[in-house]
């Protein structure tokens, strides 16, 4: 359970982030949600009795503002879920400098800065948990997504490094590695053919379906909870078996 724990979730307005927020709320967490979609964020916060802060995690000073806000509101931070991420599809010849820089800014640098700020307060209060949302493309290569794959590989190694650095301070750092999951990032289309496209993607996976945001949220909730008290530096694939084969 997460009863009473204060959690900050980035990219919380849709997909995996919103599913995580709902599951955390069900399990008793006190939530600060952040994202760029103000209408969706405020609606979700109202539904869950949470607090929403509009923020671009890649903006200068965002990490300190967000962690500072949580501390002002609740006086502690028990869980940080680094979920915000962006994807540009393309190989090395198709990925522009601007796309490369944007992906690394959101998917890597913002994760580092938020984690650094969170570790500072978690260590002072006696511990906490950071869960990074990486990807199975951080474990195995994928075609036509070079910037995204590199960024998620960096998150995997950052997770290991920070877990090793801060374990004795009581700060656990783990990552989930989702595979194809039914979100707008996977297939942004809302047309009549979307279900068929998702079914075709699922057929290629050992479990025969794409994941649902709740599947990933459940793994995040486990790693954030006291049930995972002896788990740090772990990469948990939630990918229907993709990285196993």
GUKERO-452303 format. One record per residue: x, y, z of N, C-alpha, C in turn. Coordinates in steps of 0.02 Angstrom, whole numbers, plus 50000, padded with zeros to 5 digits. Example, Ala and Ser with C-alpha at 12.3 -4.5 7.8 and 13.67 -1.06 7.14 Angstrom:
<senus>
SENU, n_xx, n_yy, n_zz, ca_xx, ca_yy, ca_zz, c_xx, c_yy, c_zz
SENU, 50660, 49716, 50390, 50615, 49775, 50390, 50660, 49835, 50390 $
SENU, 50642, 49888, 50354, 50684, 49947, 50357, 50645, 50002, 50394 $
</senus>
This chain:
<senus>
SENU, n_xx, n_yy, n_zz, ca_xx, ca_yy, ca_zz, c_xx, c_yy, c_zz
SENU, 50042, 49940, 50000, 50000, 50000, 50000, 50043, 50063, 50000 $
SENU, 50012, 50118, 49982, 50047, 50182, 49979, 50014, 50232, 50026 $
SENU, 49977, 50208, 50074, 49939, 50251, 50119, 49982, 50304, 50153 $
SENU, 49964, 50367, 50143, 49999, 50422, 50175, 50061, 50445, 50141 $
SENU, 50086, 50409, 50091, 50147, 50429, 50057, 50132, 50488, 50011 $
SENU, 50179, 50535, 50008, 50173, 50592, 49964, 50211, 50577, 49900 $
SENU, 50177, 50581, 49843, 50207, 50562, 49780, 50200, 50619, 49730 $
SENU, 50253, 50630, 49692, 50254, 50677, 49636, 50259, 50636, 49572 $
SENU, 50212, 50645, 49527, 50209, 50608, 49464, 50213, 50657, 49406 $
SENU, 50263, 50649, 49363, 50269, 50692, 49305, 50235, 50660, 49245 $
SENU, 50217, 50701, 49197, 50181, 50675, 49138, 50117, 50640, 49159 $
SENU, 50081, 50671, 49206, 50026, 50637, 49240, 49958, 50648, 49207 $
SENU, 49955, 50683, 49151, 49890, 50703, 49124, 49860, 50652, 49077 $
SENU, 49896, 50600, 49058, 49869, 50551, 49010, 49910, 50487, 49015 $
SENU, 49884, 50434, 48983, 49922, 50373, 48975, 49946, 50341, 49039 $
SENU, 50009, 50321, 49040, 50037, 50287, 49099, 50036, 50333, 49160 $
SENU, 50050, 50397, 49150, 50051, 50443, 49207, 49983, 50449, 49240 $
SENU, 49930, 50455, 49200, 49863, 50461, 49229, 49842, 50396, 49263 $
SENU, 49859, 50339, 49232, 49843, 50275, 49262, 49879, 50266, 49328 $
SENU, 49941, 50289, 49332, 49979, 50285, 49394, 49949, 50329, 49447 $
SENU, 49929, 50389, 49428, 49897, 50434, 49476, 49833, 50402, 49505 $
SENU, 49793, 50372, 49463, 49731, 50341, 49486, 49746, 50283, 49534 $
SENU, 49795, 50241, 49516, 49811, 50184, 49558, 49841, 50206, 49625 $
SENU, 49885, 50256, 49623, 49914, 50282, 49685, 49859, 50310, 49730 $
SENU, 49811, 50346, 49700, 49756, 50373, 49740, 49715, 50317, 49771 $
SENU, 49702, 50265, 49733, 49665, 50207, 49760, 49700, 50177, 49820 $
SENU, 49766, 50180, 49819, 49806, 50148, 49871, 49827, 50197, 49926 $
SENU, 49797, 50256, 49927, 49803, 50300, 49985, 49858, 50351, 49983 $
SENU, 49890, 50361, 49925, 49943, 50412, 49921, 49914, 50482, 49917 $
SENU, 49953, 50530, 49939, 49938, 50600, 49930, 49979, 50624, 49870 $
SENU, 49945, 50656, 49821, 49975, 50665, 49755, 49985, 50737, 49736 $
SENU, 50044, 50750, 49705, 50055, 50810, 49666, 50068, 50787, 49595 $
SENU, 50026, 50810, 49549, 50030, 50791, 49479, 50056, 50849, 49439 $
SENU, 50096, 50835, 49387, 50120, 50888, 49344, 50120, 50866, 49272 $
SENU, 50113, 50916, 49228, 50113, 50904, 49156, 50099, 50971, 49122 $
SENU, 50094, 50967, 49056, 50084, 51029, 49017, 50012, 51040, 48996 $
SENU, 49970, 50989, 49000, 49900, 50995, 48980, 49860, 51016, 49042 $
SENU, 49849, 51081, 49047, 49818, 51109, 49108, 49747, 51083, 49118 $
SENU, 49708, 51082, 49065, 49638, 51061, 49072, 49634, 50989, 49096 $
SENU, 49673, 50945, 49065, 49673, 50874, 49084, 49700, 50865, 49154 $
SENU, 49753, 50901, 49171, 49783, 50895, 49237, 49737, 50918, 49292 $
SENU, 49704, 50974, 49282, 49658, 50999, 49333, 49598, 50953, 49341 $
SENU, 49574, 50925, 49285, 49517, 50879, 49289, 49536, 50816, 49327 $
SENU, 49594, 50789, 49313, 49616, 50728, 49348, 49628, 50742, 49422 $
SENU, 49659, 50798, 49437, 49671, 50815, 49507, 49606, 50823, 49545 $
SENU, 49556, 50854, 49513, 49491, 50861, 49545, 49458, 50794, 49557 $
SENU, 49465, 50748, 49509, 49437, 50681, 49516, 49468, 50643, 49574 $
SENU, 49533, 50653, 49584, 49570, 50612, 49633, 49583, 50647, 49699 $
SENU, 49563, 50710, 49705, 49579, 50747, 49766, 49653, 50761, 49771 $
SENU, 49685, 50771, 49714, 49757, 50783, 49710, 49770, 50857, 49696 $
SENU, 49833, 50875, 49692, 49854, 50943, 49675, 49889, 50940, 49607 $
SENU, 49871, 50985, 49562, 49903, 50988, 49496, 49944, 51051, 49489 $
SENU, 50004, 51044, 49462, 50048, 51101, 49448, 50067, 51097, 49374 $
SENU, 50050, 51147, 49336, 50070, 51149, 49265, 50145, 51164, 49261 $
SENU, 50182, 51121, 49227, 50255, 51131, 49222, 50282, 51091, 49163 $
SENU, 50330, 51121, 49128, 50369, 51086, 49078, 50432, 51062, 49113 $
SENU, 50441, 50997, 49120, 50496, 50971, 49160, 50564, 50989, 49132 $
SENU, 50566, 51007, 49067, 50629, 51025, 49036, 50646, 51099, 49044 $
SENU, 50601, 51138, 49073, 50614, 51209, 49081, 50666, 51222, 49135 $
SENU, 50702, 51276, 49129, 50752, 51295, 49179, 50718, 51302, 49247 $
SENU, 50746, 51270, 49297, 50721, 51277, 49365, 50660, 51236, 49382 $
SENU, 50635, 51196, 49334, 50574, 51158, 49346, 50581, 51109, 49404 $
SENU, 50637, 51074, 49406, 50646, 51023, 49458, 50642, 51054, 49528 $
SENU, 50678, 51109, 49538, 50678, 51140, 49603, 50609, 51170, 49621 $
SENU, 50575, 51197, 49569, 50508, 51224, 49582, 50460, 51168, 49603 $
SENU, 50462, 51112, 49569, 50415, 51058, 49584, 50428, 51027, 49652 $
SENU, 50491, 51011, 49666, 50507, 50981, 49730, 50494, 51031, 49786 $
SENU, 50510, 51094, 49774, 50497, 51146, 49823, 50422, 51152, 49837 $
SENU, 50381, 51148, 49785, 50309, 51152, 49795, 50284, 51094, 49837 $
SENU, 50307, 51033, 49823, 50286, 50975, 49862, 50305, 50985, 49935 $
SENU, 50364, 51009, 49948, 50386, 51019, 50017, 50345, 51073, 50052 $
SENU, 50327, 51126, 50016, 50286, 51178, 50045, 50216, 51151, 50063 $
SENU, 50189, 51108, 50020, 50122, 51082, 50029, 50119, 51028, 50082 $
SENU, 50168, 50983, 50082, 50164, 50923, 50123, 50221, 50913, 50173 $
SENU, 50275, 50949, 50164, 50331, 50943, 50210, 50375, 50882, 50200 $
SENU, 50360, 50841, 50149, 50401, 50783, 50135, 50386, 50759, 50064 $
SENU, 50430, 50716, 50038, 50421, 50685, 49973, 50444, 50613, 49979 $
SENU, 50396, 50568, 49973, 50412, 50497, 49982, 50424, 50460, 49916 $
SENU, 50391, 50483, 49863, 50396, 50448, 49799, 50399, 50498, 49742 $
SENU, 50446, 50488, 49697, 50450, 50526, 49634, 50442, 50476, 49577 $
SENU, 50394, 50488, 49533, 50386, 50448, 49473, 50403, 50492, 49413 $
SENU, 50460, 50477, 49382, 50483, 50514, 49323, 50452, 50481, 49262 $
SENU, 50392, 50505, 49243, 50356, 50474, 49188, 50356, 50516, 49124 $
SENU, 50364, 50581, 49130, 50360, 50624, 49071, 50412, 50602, 49018 $
SENU, 50390, 50600, 48956, 50435, 50581, 48902, 50407, 50600, 48835 $
SENU, 50451, 50607, 48786, 50430, 50621, 48717, 50466, 50574, 48669 $
SENU, 50437, 50567, 48611, 50463, 50520, 48561, 50461, 50553, 48492 $
SENU, 50518, 50551, 48458, 50521, 50565, 48386, 50543, 50502, 48351 $
SENU, 50507, 50483, 48300, 50525, 50423, 48263, 50572, 50442, 48205 $
SENU, 50626, 50404, 48198, 50673, 50417, 48144, 50741, 50389, 48159 $
SENU, 50777, 50369, 48106, 50846, 50345, 48115, 50893, 50405, 48118 $
SENU, 50959, 50390, 48117, 51008, 50444, 48126, 51006, 50495, 48069 $
SENU, 50983, 50475, 48011, 50980, 50521, 47955, 50916, 50563, 47955 $
SENU, 50868, 50541, 47992, 50803, 50575, 47994, 50793, 50617, 48057 $
SENU, 50835, 50607, 48106, 50829, 50642, 48170, 50867, 50708, 48167 $
SENU, 50832, 50763, 48173, 50865, 50829, 48170, 50900, 50844, 48236 $
SENU, 50943, 50894, 48235, 50976, 50916, 48297, 50924, 50938, 48349 $
SENU, 50873, 50974, 48326, 50822, 50998, 48372, 50784, 50941, 48404 $
SENU, 50768, 50890, 48365, 50732, 50832, 48392, 50776, 50794, 48441 $
SENU, 50838, 50784, 48425, 50885, 50750, 48470, 50889, 50788, 48536 $
SENU, 50899, 50853, 48533, 50907, 50893, 48593, 50843, 50892, 48635 $
SENU, 50785, 50895, 48602, 50722, 50895, 48639, 50711, 50829, 48676 $
SENU, 50724, 50774, 48643, 50715, 50708, 48674, 50761, 50700, 48734 $
SENU, 50824, 50719, 48727, 50870, 50711, 48783, 50852, 50759, 48841 $
SENU, 50828, 50819, 48823, 50810, 50867, 48876, 50754, 50841, 48920 $
SENU, 50702, 50812, 48889, 50645, 50788, 48927, 50658, 50720, 48958 $
SENU, 50685, 50674, 48917, 50689, 50604, 48938, 50749, 50588, 48982 $
SENU, 50801, 50630, 48980, 50861, 50616, 49018, 50877, 50672, 49068 $
SENU, 50888, 50733, 49042, 50911, 50787, 49086, 50858, 50804, 49139 $
SENU, 50795, 50807, 49119, 50743, 50822, 49168, 50737, 50768, 49221 $
SENU, 50745, 50705, 49200, 50744, 50649, 49248, 50801, 50656, 49299 $
SENU, 50860, 50673, 49274, 50917, 50682, 49318, 50905, 50739, 49368 $
SENU, 50883, 50796, 49342, 50875, 50855, 49386, 50820, 50844, 49438 $
SENU, 50765, 50813, 49418, 50712, 50798, 49467, 50736, 50747, 49518 $
SENU, 50771, 50697, 49495, 50796, 50646, 49542, 50846, 50676, 49590 $
SENU, 50890, 50718, 49564, 50940, 50751, 49607, 50906, 50792, 49661 $
SENU, 50855, 50830, 49642, 50819, 50871, 49691, 50781, 50827, 49741 $
SENU, 50752, 50772, 49716, 50715, 50727, 49760, 50761, 50691, 49809 $
SENU, 50818, 50669, 49787, 50866, 50634, 49831, 50885, 50679, 49889 $
SENU, 50894, 50742, 49875, 50915, 50789, 49927, 50865, 50789, 49985 $
SENU, 50800, 50793, 49970, 50751, 50795, 50024, 50737, 50726, 50052 $
SENU, 50739, 50675, 50010, 50727, 50606, 50034, 50781, 50584, 50083 $
SENU, 50843, 50599, 50066, 50898, 50580, 50111, 50891, 50615, 50178 $
SENU, 50871, 50679, 50176, 50865, 50717, 50238, 50808, 50690, 50282 $
SENU, 50757, 50662, 50252, 50699, 50638, 50292, 50706, 50564, 50309 $
SENU, 50759, 50531, 50286, 50771, 50462, 50303, 50755, 50410, 50250 $
SENU, 50735, 50432, 50190, 50725, 50385, 50136, 50669, 50404, 50089 $
SENU, 50662, 50365, 50036, 50611, 50377, 49986, 50622, 50331, 49927 $
SENU, 50579, 50337, 49878, 50583, 50294, 49819, 50574, 50335, 49755 $
SENU, 50618, 50322, 49707, 50613, 50352, 49641, 50599, 50296, 49592 $
SENU, 50549, 50305, 49550, 50534, 50257, 49497, 50537, 50294, 49431 $
SENU, 50584, 50273, 49389, 50591, 50302, 49322, 50554, 50259, 49271 $
SENU, 50520, 50292, 49225, 50488, 50256, 49171, 50536, 50257, 49112 $
SENU, 50570, 50201, 49103, 50617, 50193, 49047, 50578, 50162, 48989 $
SENU, 50603, 50109, 48960, 50570, 50076, 48904, 50606, 50011, 48890 $
SENU, 50569, 49963, 48860, 50606, 49903, 48837, 50655, 49922, 48782 $
SENU, 50645, 49980, 48749, 50693, 50004, 48700, 50756, 50032, 48733 $
SENU, 50757, 50035, 48799, 50819, 50049, 48835, 50857, 49985, 48850 $
SENU, 50825, 49928, 48839, 50856, 49862, 48852, 50876, 49827, 48787 $
SENU, 50835, 49837, 48735, 50849, 49807, 48669, 50841, 49862, 48617 $
SENU, 50873, 49853, 48560, 50870, 49905, 48509, 50803, 49904, 48472 $
SENU, 50784, 49963, 48450, 50725, 49970, 48407, 50745, 50011, 48346 $
SENU, 50715, 49996, 48290, 50729, 50034, 48230, 50687, 50097, 48227 $
SENU, 50713, 50147, 48194, 50677, 50209, 48180, 50658, 50247, 48243 $
SENU, 50700, 50244, 48294, 50686, 50284, 48355, 50752, 50295, 48392 $
SENU, 50803, 50317, 48356, 50870, 50319, 48385, 50874, 50365, 48446 $
SENU, 50846, 50424, 48442, 50851, 50471, 48499, 50814, 50443, 48559 $
SENU, 50755, 50416, 48549, 50716, 50388, 48604, 50752, 50329, 48635 $
SENU, 50778, 50284, 48594, 50813, 50226, 48621, 50874, 50245, 48661 $
SENU, 50912, 50292, 48636, 50971, 50317, 48672, 50950, 50348, 48738 $
SENU, 50896, 50387, 48737, 50874, 50421, 48798, 50852, 50370, 48851 $
SENU, 50818, 50318, 48831, 50794, 50269, 48880, 50851, 50224, 48903 $
SENU, 50901, 50211, 48860, 50961, 50177, 48884, 50997, 50218, 48936 $
SENU, 50997, 50283, 48927, 51028, 50327, 48977, 50990, 50325, 49043 $
SENU, 50924, 50322, 49040, 50884, 50317, 49101, 50899, 50252, 49138 $
SENU, 50907, 50198, 49100, 50925, 50134, 49131, 50990, 50140, 49170 $
SENU, 51041, 50169, 49139, 51105, 50174, 49173, 51103, 50226, 49229 $
SENU, 51065, 50280, 49221, 51057, 50328, 49274, 51025, 50296, 49335 $
SENU, 50975, 50253, 49323, 50941, 50218, 49377, 50991, 50176, 49417 $
SENU, 51031, 50138, 49382, 51081, 50097, 49416, 51130, 50140, 49456 $
SENU, 51155, 50192, 49425, 51205, 50234, 49457, 51178, 50268, 49520 $
SENU, 51118, 50296, 49514, 51090, 50331, 49572, 51069, 50282, 49627 $
SENU, 51047, 50223, 49607, 51031, 50172, 49657, 51093, 50154, 49698 $
SENU, 51149, 50146, 49664, 51211, 50129, 49699, 51235, 50187, 49743 $
SENU, 51228, 50247, 49717, 51253, 50306, 49754, 51214, 50320, 49817 $
SENU, 51148, 50309, 49816, 51106, 50335, 49870, 51071, 50282, 49912 $
SENU, 51090, 50219, 49903, 51059, 50165, 49941, 51068, 50173, 50016 $
SENU, 51128, 50191, 50037, 51142, 50197, 50109, 51105, 50256, 50141 $
SENU, 51080, 50301, 50099, 51039, 50356, 50126, 50965, 50337, 50129 $
SENU, 50950, 50274, 50110, 50881, 50251, 50114, 50839, 50268, 50053 $
SENU, 50872, 50291, 49999, 50836, 50309, 49938, 50842, 50253, 49887 $
SENU, 50786, 50222, 49871, 50784, 50169, 49820, 50769, 50200, 49752 $
SENU, 50804, 50177, 49701, 50795, 50202, 49633, 50787, 50142, 49586 $
SENU, 50730, 50137, 49555, 50714, 50082, 49510, 50683, 50109, 49446 $
SENU, 50675, 50065, 49397, 50643, 50085, 49334, 50596, 50030, 49310 $
SENU, 50542, 50051, 49279, 50501, 50006, 49240, 50519, 50017, 49167 $
SENU, 50514, 49964, 49128, 50531, 49967, 49057, 50472, 49943, 49015 $
SENU, 50424, 49988, 49003, 50364, 49968, 48966, 50380, 49951, 48893 $
SENU, 50343, 49903, 48867, 50343, 49890, 48795, 50285, 49927, 48763 $
SENU, 50261, 49900, 48707, 50205, 49932, 48672, 50144, 49935, 48718 $
SENU, 50122, 49995, 48732, 50067, 50007, 48779, 50015, 50052, 48745 $
SENU, 49953, 50038, 48759, 49897, 50073, 48726, 49892, 50145, 48751 $
SENU, 49935, 50187, 48722, 49935, 50258, 48737, 49939, 50297, 48672 $
SENU, 49929, 50361, 48675, 49934, 50403, 48616, 50006, 50406, 48589 $
SENU, 50055, 50395, 48632, 50124, 50393, 48609, 50136, 50334, 48562 $
SENU, 50106, 50277, 48578, 50114, 50219, 48536, 50079, 50228, 48469 $
SENU, 50017, 50251, 48471, 49977, 50260, 48410, 49931, 50319, 48422 $
SENU, 49952, 50376, 48396, 49914, 50437, 48409, 49848, 50442, 48373 $
SENU, 49834, 50394, 48328, 49772, 50397, 48290, 49711, 50382, 48333 $
SENU, 49656, 50415, 48317, 49593, 50401, 48351, 49541, 50376, 48300 $
SENU, 49565, 50351, 48245, 49520, 50330, 48191, 49495, 50259, 48203 $
SENU, 49452, 50238, 48157, 49419, 50173, 48165, 49468, 50115, 48159 $
SENU, 49526, 50126, 48129, 49574, 50072, 48120, 49622, 50063, 48176 $
SENU, 49617, 50103, 48229, 49666, 50100, 48283, 49665, 50032, 48318 $
SENU, 49607, 50006, 48332, 49603, 49941, 48368, 49638, 49887, 48329 $
SENU, 49630, 49887, 48263, 49663, 49837, 48222, 49738, 49845, 48223 $
SENU, 49761, 49907, 48222, 49834, 49918, 48224, 49863, 49894, 48291 $
SENU, 49828, 49909, 48346, 49852, 49886, 48411, 49851, 49810, 48416 $
SENU, 49801, 49779, 48388, 49797, 49706, 48388, 49855, 49676, 48349 $
SENU, 49873, 49707, 48293, 49929, 49682, 48253, 49995, 49689, 48291 $
SENU, 50004, 49744, 48327, 50064, 49753, 48367, 50066, 49700, 48422 $
SENU, 50009, 49687, 48453, 50006, 49638, 48507, 50022, 49568, 48483 $
SENU, 50003, 49551, 48422, 50015, 49484, 48396, 50090, 49468, 48393 $
SENU, 50131, 49520, 48388, 50203, 49510, 48384, 50235, 49497, 48452 $
SENU, 50198, 49505, 48506, 50225, 49496, 48573, 50208, 49427, 48600 $
SENU, 50251, 49399, 48643, 50237, 49332, 48670, 50170, 49327, 48705 $
SENU, 50148, 49379, 48741, 50084, 49376, 48775, 50025, 49390, 48729 $
SENU, 50038, 49410, 48668, 49985, 49416, 48618, 49943, 49478, 48621 $
SENU, 49963, 49528, 48659, 49926, 49591, 48662, 49973, 49647, 48681 $
SENU, 49953, 49709, 48666, 49990, 49766, 48693, 49970, 49777, 48765 $
SENU, 50012, 49813, 48801, 49997, 49827, 48871, 49945, 49881, 48878 $
SENU, 49916, 49883, 48937, 49871, 49937, 48956, 49907, 49982, 49007 $
SENU, 49893, 50046, 49008, 49926, 50091, 49056, 49924, 50064, 49127 $
SENU, 49869, 50032, 49146, 49862, 50005, 49214, 49914, 49950, 49227 $
SENU, 49933, 49911, 49175, 49985, 49861, 49184, 50050, 49892, 49208 $
SENU, 50068, 49947, 49177, 50130, 49981, 49195, 50123, 50015, 49263 $
SENU, 50065, 50046, 49275, 50052, 50079, 49338, 50059, 50031, 49397 $
SENU, 50037, 49969, 49388, 50042, 49920, 49442, 50114, 49905, 49459 $
SENU, 50157, 49902, 49409, 50228, 49890, 49421, 50260, 49950, 49455 $
SENU, 50241, 50010, 49434, 50266, 50070, 49467, 50245, 50072, 49540 $
SENU, 50182, 50056, 49553, 50157, 50057, 49622, 50195, 50007, 49665 $
SENU, 50210, 49949, 49638, 50249, 49900, 49677, 50317, 49928, 49695 $
SENU, 50353, 49954, 49646, 50420, 49979, 49659, 50420, 50039, 49706 $
SENU, 50366, 50077, 49706, 50361, 50135, 49751, 50342, 50116, 49822 $
SENU, 50316, 50056, 49831, 50288, 50036, 49896, 50339, 50003, 49941 $
SENU, 50319, 49994, 50004, 50363, 49960, 50051, 50370, 49885, 50036 $
SENU, 50326, 49858, 49993, 50334, 49789, 49972, 50399, 49778, 49933 $
SENU, 50426, 49833, 49906, 50489, 49829, 49869, 50547, 49857, 49910 $
SENU, 50543, 49851, 49976, 50592, 49882, 50020, 50663, 49857, 50008 $
SENU, 50671, 49797, 49980, 50738, 49769, 49968, 50755, 49769, 49894 $
SENU, 50721, 49813, 49856, 50732, 49817, 49784, 50759, 49886, 49766 $
SENU, 50818, 49888, 49738, 50845, 49951, 49711, 50892, 49934, 49654 $
SENU, 50895, 49980, 49605, 50937, 49969, 49546, 50907, 49919, 49498 $
SENU, 50843, 49905, 49503, 50810, 49854, 49461, 50779, 49886, 49399 $
SENU, 50781, 49849, 49344, 50746, 49868, 49282, 50691, 49815, 49272 $
SENU, 50629, 49835, 49280, 50573, 49788, 49276, 50539, 49794, 49209 $
SENU, 50550, 49746, 49163, 50515, 49749, 49099, 50440, 49736, 49108 $
SENU, 50399, 49778, 49078, 50327, 49769, 49076, 50308, 49773, 49002 $
SENU, 50327, 49720, 48967, 50328, 49725, 48893, 50299, 49663, 48857 $
SENU, 50260, 49624, 48893, 50229, 49566, 48862, 50278, 49514, 48839 $
SENU, 50340, 49516, 48865, 50391, 49468, 48847, 50436, 49489, 48790 $
SENU, 50428, 49551, 48766, 50467, 49573, 48708, 50542, 49569, 48719 $
SENU, 50566, 49595, 48776, 50638, 49597, 48786, 50667, 49527, 48802 $
SENU, 50624, 49479, 48817, 50648, 49411, 48830, 50664, 49374, 48766 $
SENU, 50635, 49394, 48711, 50645, 49359, 48648, 50680, 49401, 48596 $
</senus>
